[in-house]
Amino acid sequence: MIKTFLLLPVLVYMSVFCPAQKPLPQNMFSRVLPNGLTVLVVEDNSVPLATIEIAVKNGAYTESPEFNGLSHLYEHMFFKANKDYRDQMAFIERSQELGIIFNGTTSNEKVNYYFTLPKYNLEDGLKLMNSAIQFPEFDKNEMKKENTVVDAEFQRHESNPVFALTDAMNHHLWGDLYSRKNPVGDHEIITSATPAKMQVIRDKYYWPNNSLLIVAGDVSHAEVFAKAEKTFGSWKPSGFDPFEKYPRPEMKPLEKTDFFVVESPNVRVPLMLFEWQGPDTRKDVFNTYVADIFSFILIQNASKLHKAMIESGLALQINVNYLTERYTGPISFFIAPNPSKVKECLEAFHKQLDLLDSDDYFTDEQLALSKRLYEIRKLRDEEETSEFVHSLSYWWCSASLDYFNTYLDNMNKVTREDIRNYVRKYIKDKPYCAGLLVNTQTLPGIAAGKIFKAQ
């Protein structure tokens, strides 16, 4: 399963921005086992359930083209045969006995697996997770069967008209490192995968010192730490840092602005996507906070961008997003223009880009309100523990737990000057990629190539 995250950023402190660490909230407890496995416990006794999640620093960003999609396939093979369960049916039967709901997701920088089950089955759930993470068996016939499931995911993605635009954008924005930002993968690579390739992924990344175990819900942290060490303590560490031994290439900066047009018979209205290469959690941590809060200001109904694009009738929809990642997060502006005013919409958007760093583009009240709304959103996201663990594991992989813990403190430090500097560093007068998705059959009057490349 591929999951797209629009989450509150939680980033690692590096470079020149290195605030002191802050103790975890009172209901959270963390420990690193002797084998390097990080264990995080979130106590929440509101319902008698527990969630067990293991996250691995793996995903598209670890994949060269010949492996693109195999982190995704590995995720699908996780809930199948292993040393303790002869086949997928045996695994499923055991999970049903324990009352487990299970799933997994693959993203650019994380693969995670999780169980939610009655709290009294916690120890047996940990044992089942340990069997799957330590002792997978990659049966060739099971891999062939799973391709049907993976193929269905491909079809779901491709049936969405926006997929053609976003996929083309990834090719243009990331160039020959496209595979590093394509978690769904290459279907031909997946269908031709072998058990030997699965073993390569396991030998590179599936180690306790590259993994996080979260146990959350109606549990005791002392009991969980004891059970975790007893269950996972035999999982031997790699003896190396996977990202030092198998270094990941840096994304290549854009040299010039790139325009492209994509045609699709499935889209009813034209769609536009503009993306810049933004900050990441290794090289420019502070600007990841700035990117988040400024994006949040721009999507509010009272923003100048919203008024210029939506209230004017030039666009039907506009969204701004920054995706926090360890390796170059993209900054995105998504626009659904009024089909009869595509050219005018483009012109108005470019005028807004020129104004983003102006002193009066937003007010102090809008900045303060956006910070408060962001805080409320973060608190709301933490209410359902079984879902909250996915956010925690995401940020552990793409940043650190400490950043989750200090996010609001640091977001509230963002000033107007910080936003101005961020815009000038990453957006204004900087190279970007711009894509237009259009159905020329239903909208024959749009001279897409001429309008778009003329900007």
Stockholm file with secondary structure:
# STOCKHOLM 1.0

chainA/1-455         MIKTFLLLPVLVYMSVFCPAQKPLPQNMFSRVLPNGLTVLVVEDNSVPLATIEIAVKNGAYTESPEFNGLSHLYEHMFFKANKDYRDQMAFIERSQELGIIFNGTTSNEKVNYYFTLPKYNLEDGLKLMNSAIQFPEFDKNEMKKENTVVDAEFQRHESNPVFALTDAMNHHLWGDLYSRKNPVGDHEIITSATPAKMQVIRDKYYWPNNSLLIVAGDVSHAEVFAKAEKTFGSWKPSGFDPFEKYPRPEMKPLEKTDFFVVESPNVRVPLMLFEWQGPDTRKDVFNTYVADIFSFILIQNASKLHKAMIESGLALQINVNYLTERYTGPISFFIAPNPSKVKECLEAFHKQLDLLDSDDYFTDEQLALSKRLYEIRKLRDEEETSEFVHSLSYWWCSASLDYFNTYLDNMNKVTREDIRNYVRKYIKDKPYCAGLLVNTQTLPGIAAGKIFKAQ
#=GR chainA/1-455 SS CBCCCCCCCCCCCCTTCCCCCCCCCTTEEEEECTTSCEEEEEECTTSSEEEEEEEESCSGGGCCGGGTTHHHHHHHHTTSCBTTBSSHHHHHHHHHHTTCEEEEEECSSCEEEEEEEEGGGHHHHHHHHHHHHHSBCCCHHHHHHHHHHHHHHHHHHHHSHHHHHHHHHHHHHHGGGGGGGCTTCCHHHHHTCCHHHHHHHHHHHCSGGGEEEEEEESCCHHHHHHHHHHHHTTSCCCSSCHHHHSCCCCCCCCCSCEEEEEECTTCSSCEEEEEEECCCTTTCHHHHHHHHHHHHHHTSTTSHHHIIIIITTSEEEEEEEECCCSSCCEEEEEEEECTTCHHHHHHHHHHHHHHTTSTTSSCHHHHHHHHHHHHHHHHHHTSSHHHHHHHHHHHHHHSCHHHHHHHHHHHTTCCHHHHHHHHHHHTTTCCCEEEEEECTTTCTTCCHHHHHHTC
#=GC SS_cons         CBCCCCCCCCCCCCTTCCCCCCCCCTTEEEEECTTSCEEEEEECTTSSEEEEEEEESCSGGGCCGGGTTHHHHHHHHTTSCBTTBSSHHHHHHHHHHTTCEEEEEECSSCEEEEEEEEGGGHHHHHHHHHHHHHSBCCCHHHHHHHHHHHHHHHHHHHHSHHHHHHHHHHHHHHGGGGGGGCTTCCHHHHHTCCHHHHHHHHHHHCSGGGEEEEEEESCCHHHHHHHHHHHHTTSCCCSSCHHHHSCCCCCCCCCSCEEEEEECTTCSSCEEEEEEECCCTTTCHHHHHHHHHHHHHHTSTTSHHHIIIIITTSEEEEEEEECCCSSCCEEEEEEEECTTCHHHHHHHHHHHHHHTTSTTSSCHHHHHHHHHHHHHHHHHHTSSHHHHHHHHHHHHHHSCHHHHHHHHHHHTTCCHHHHHHHHHHHTTTCCCEEEEEECTTTCTTCCHHHHHHTC
//
